[in-house]
């Protein structure tokens, strides 16, 4: 199939929805996020072995493929989701397409969003800051998002706030040992002071920020 036919197949297979904009369906995003959760935090060695096993090549050959964890997760999600008969090469092209479309961000619209490439500069420029981790299909995340204004009010005006898509920030999560969402990390004088994770609720987050920035 050519690229246009493969895109049409993605629409027909309920991977992509095409209205005023092109986006991934909620069902496919959810399936993809499960695979990404599996591979986001594994060691590079374990990831190379998984790629080698999926593509039937040696670990050395897998390293040369240079597939990202997100792309690999898209490939596996497509394998599980698609009903039609597609070659491995066609699924690879389709994975590149959905990777370019990308999932909707779970980070609230009024928060600056950071990725693994941007957070070191943000932390260096903002020694007093709060970085929050968000994920899709996360009821506690949605509850915290509804109280975001109250959470911001718990910190002084000069404390910077930013958010991160937990599925995209492998390096940040590894560096600061974040393994749950929502997670709220409070930095004071350039150092991580406190981390609040999981569904502890808004009041616990507010109390943590008041303690850190008192």
DRENTI-573821 format. One record per residue (C-alpha): residue number from 0; x, y, z. Coordinates in steps of 0.25 Angstrom, whole numbers, plus 2048, in hexadecimal, padded with zeros to 3 digits. Example, Ala and Ser with C-alpha at 12.3 -4.5 7.8 and 13.67 -1.06 7.14 Angstrom:
% residues 2
+-----+-----+-----+-----+
| seq |  c1 |  c2 |  c3 |
+-----+-----+-----+-----+
|   0 | 831 | 7EE | 81F |
|   1 | 837 | 7FC | 81D |
+-----+-----+-----+-----+
***
This chain:
% residues 214
+-----+-----+-----+-----+
| seq |  c1 |  c2 |  c3 |
+-----+-----+-----+-----+
|   0 | 800 | 800 | 800 |
|   1 | 804 | 80E | 7FE |
|   2 | 804 | 819 | 809 |
|   3 | 7F6 | 81E | 805 |
|   4 | 7F1 | 810 | 806 |
|   5 | 7F7 | 80D | 813 |
|   6 | 7F2 | 81A | 819 |
|   7 | 7E4 | 816 | 814 |
|   8 | 7E6 | 809 | 81B |
|   9 | 7E9 | 810 | 828 |
|  10 | 7DC | 817 | 827 |
|  11 | 7D4 | 80B | 823 |
|  12 | 7DA | 803 | 82E |
|  13 | 7D7 | 80E | 839 |
|  14 | 7E5 | 811 | 83C |
|  15 | 7E4 | 81F | 836 |
|  16 | 7D7 | 829 | 836 |
|  17 | 7D7 | 833 | 82B |
|  18 | 7CE | 83F | 82E |
|  19 | 7D2 | 84E | 82E |
|  20 | 7E0 | 848 | 833 |
|  21 | 7E6 | 83B | 833 |
|  22 | 7E8 | 834 | 840 |
|  23 | 7E9 | 826 | 846 |
|  24 | 7DD | 81F | 84B |
|  25 | 7DB | 81E | 85A |
|  26 | 7DB | 80F | 859 |
|  27 | 7E8 | 80E | 852 |
|  28 | 7EF | 818 | 85B |
|  29 | 7EB | 810 | 867 |
|  30 | 7F1 | 803 | 860 |
|  31 | 7FD | 80B | 85D |
|  32 | 7FF | 811 | 86B |
|  33 | 7FF | 803 | 871 |
|  34 | 80A | 7FE | 868 |
|  35 | 812 | 80B | 86B |
|  36 | 810 | 809 | 87A |
|  37 | 816 | 7FB | 878 |
|  38 | 823 | 800 | 870 |
|  39 | 824 | 80F | 875 |
|  40 | 82D | 80B | 882 |
|  41 | 834 | 7FE | 87E |
|  42 | 843 | 7FF | 87C |
|  43 | 849 | 801 | 86F |
|  44 | 84E | 7F3 | 86F |
|  45 | 840 | 7EE | 871 |
|  46 | 83A | 7F7 | 867 |
|  47 | 844 | 7F2 | 85C |
|  48 | 841 | 7E4 | 85F |
|  49 | 832 | 7E7 | 85E |
|  50 | 834 | 7ED | 850 |
|  51 | 83D | 7E2 | 84C |
|  52 | 832 | 7D8 | 850 |
|  53 | 827 | 7DF | 849 |
|  54 | 82E | 7E1 | 83C |
|  55 | 836 | 7D3 | 83C |
|  56 | 844 | 7D9 | 83B |
|  57 | 850 | 7D9 | 844 |
|  58 | 851 | 7E3 | 850 |
|  59 | 85D | 7EA | 848 |
|  60 | 854 | 7EB | 83C |
|  61 | 848 | 7F1 | 845 |
|  62 | 851 | 7FC | 849 |
|  63 | 854 | 800 | 83B |
|  64 | 845 | 801 | 839 |
|  65 | 845 | 80E | 842 |
|  66 | 836 | 80D | 845 |
|  67 | 831 | 815 | 851 |
|  68 | 829 | 80F | 85C |
|  69 | 81D | 817 | 857 |
|  70 | 81E | 812 | 849 |
|  71 | 820 | 804 | 84E |
|  72 | 814 | 805 | 856 |
|  73 | 80C | 80A | 84A |
|  74 | 811 | 7FE | 842 |
|  75 | 80D | 7F4 | 84D |
|  76 | 7FF | 7FB | 84F |
|  77 | 7FC | 7FB | 840 |
|  78 | 800 | 7EC | 840 |
|  79 | 7F5 | 7E9 | 84A |
|  80 | 7EB | 7F3 | 845 |
|  81 | 7EA | 7F1 | 836 |
|  82 | 7E1 | 7E7 | 831 |
|  83 | 7E6 | 7E7 | 822 |
|  84 | 7F2 | 7E0 | 81C |
|  85 | 7FE | 7E9 | 81C |
|  86 | 80C | 7E6 | 81A |
|  87 | 817 | 7EA | 824 |
|  88 | 81C | 7F5 | 81B |
|  89 | 80E | 7FA | 81A |
|  90 | 80B | 7FA | 829 |
|  91 | 819 | 801 | 82A |
|  92 | 814 | 80C | 821 |
|  93 | 807 | 80D | 828 |
|  94 | 80E | 80E | 835 |
|  95 | 816 | 81A | 830 |
|  96 | 809 | 821 | 82C |
|  97 | 803 | 820 | 839 |
|  98 | 80F | 824 | 840 |
|  99 | 80F | 831 | 838 |
| 100 | 800 | 833 | 83B |
| 101 | 803 | 830 | 84A |
| 102 | 7FA | 82F | 855 |
| 103 | 7F2 | 83A | 85C |
| 104 | 7FA | 840 | 868 |
| 105 | 7F5 | 83D | 876 |
| 106 | 7FC | 849 | 87B |
| 107 | 7F1 | 854 | 87E |
| 108 | 7F1 | 85F | 873 |
| 109 | 7F5 | 86A | 87D |
| 110 | 802 | 864 | 881 |
| 111 | 80F | 865 | 87A |
| 112 | 812 | 857 | 874 |
| 113 | 821 | 852 | 875 |
| 114 | 827 | 846 | 86F |
| 115 | 834 | 83F | 872 |
| 116 | 83C | 848 | 869 |
| 117 | 837 | 855 | 870 |
| 118 | 836 | 852 | 87F |
| 119 | 845 | 854 | 882 |
| 120 | 844 | 862 | 87D |
| 121 | 837 | 865 | 884 |
| 122 | 83C | 860 | 892 |
| 123 | 849 | 868 | 890 |
| 124 | 841 | 875 | 88D |
| 125 | 837 | 872 | 898 |
| 126 | 83E | 86E | 8A5 |
| 127 | 830 | 86F | 8AC |
| 128 | 826 | 867 | 8A4 |
| 129 | 81B | 85C | 8A3 |
| 130 | 81B | 852 | 899 |
| 131 | 80F | 849 | 897 |
| 132 | 80E | 83B | 890 |
| 133 | 801 | 838 | 889 |
| 134 | 7FC | 82B | 882 |
| 135 | 7F0 | 827 | 879 |
| 136 | 7E5 | 81F | 87F |
| 137 | 7E8 | 824 | 88D |
| 138 | 7DD | 827 | 896 |
| 139 | 7E5 | 82D | 8A1 |
| 140 | 7EC | 836 | 896 |
| 141 | 7DF | 83C | 892 |
| 142 | 7DB | 83E | 8A0 |
| 143 | 7E8 | 846 | 8A3 |
| 144 | 7E6 | 84E | 896 |
| 145 | 7D9 | 853 | 89A |
| 146 | 7E0 | 859 | 8A7 |
| 147 | 7EC | 85F | 89F |
| 148 | 7E9 | 86D | 8A3 |
| 149 | 7E8 | 86A | 8B2 |
| 150 | 7F5 | 862 | 8B1 |
| 151 | 7FC | 86E | 8AA |
| 152 | 7F7 | 877 | 8B5 |
| 153 | 7FE | 86F | 8BF |
| 154 | 80C | 873 | 8BA |
| 155 | 812 | 881 | 8B9 |
| 156 | 810 | 889 | 8AC |
| 157 | 81E | 888 | 8A8 |
| 158 | 81E | 878 | 8A8 |
| 159 | 81D | 873 | 89A |
| 160 | 814 | 868 | 896 |
| 161 | 815 | 85E | 88A |
| 162 | 80F | 851 | 886 |
| 163 | 814 | 844 | 880 |
| 164 | 80E | 839 | 878 |
| 165 | 812 | 82D | 880 |
| 166 | 812 | 824 | 874 |
| 167 | 81C | 82D | 86D |
| 168 | 826 | 830 | 878 |
| 169 | 82E | 824 | 87A |
| 170 | 83B | 82B | 87F |
| 171 | 834 | 834 | 888 |
| 172 | 82C | 829 | 88F |
| 173 | 839 | 821 | 890 |
| 174 | 841 | 82C | 896 |
| 175 | 837 | 830 | 8A0 |
| 176 | 832 | 822 | 8A3 |
| 177 | 823 | 825 | 89F |
| 178 | 81B | 819 | 89D |
| 179 | 80D | 81D | 89F |
| 180 | 803 | 828 | 89A |
| 181 | 7FF | 832 | 89D |
| 182 | 80D | 836 | 8A3 |
| 183 | 810 | 844 | 8A8 |
| 184 | 81F | 847 | 8AA |
| 185 | 822 | 854 | 8B2 |
| 186 | 830 | 85A | 8B0 |
| 187 | 836 | 864 | 8BA |
| 188 | 843 | 86B | 8B7 |
| 189 | 846 | 862 | 8AC |
| 190 | 844 | 855 | 8B3 |
| 191 | 839 | 84B | 8B4 |
| 192 | 832 | 84E | 8C1 |
| 193 | 826 | 845 | 8C1 |
| 194 | 81E | 83B | 8B8 |
| 195 | 80F | 838 | 8B9 |
| 196 | 80A | 82D | 8B1 |
| 197 | 7FE | 825 | 8AE |
| 198 | 7F0 | 828 | 8B2 |
| 199 | 7F3 | 82F | 8BF |
| 200 | 7E9 | 83A | 8BC |
| 201 | 7EA | 849 | 8BA |
| 202 | 7EB | 84D | 8C9 |
| 203 | 7F8 | 844 | 8CB |
| 204 | 7FE | 84B | 8BF |
| 205 | 7FB | 859 | 8C4 |
| 206 | 800 | 856 | 8D2 |
| 207 | 80D | 851 | 8CC |
| 208 | 80F | 85D | 8C4 |
| 209 | 80C | 866 | 8D0 |
| 210 | 816 | 85F | 8D8 |
| 211 | 821 | 85F | 8CD |
| 212 | 81F | 86E | 8CA |
| 213 | 81C | 873 | 8D8 |
+-----+-----+-----+-----+
***
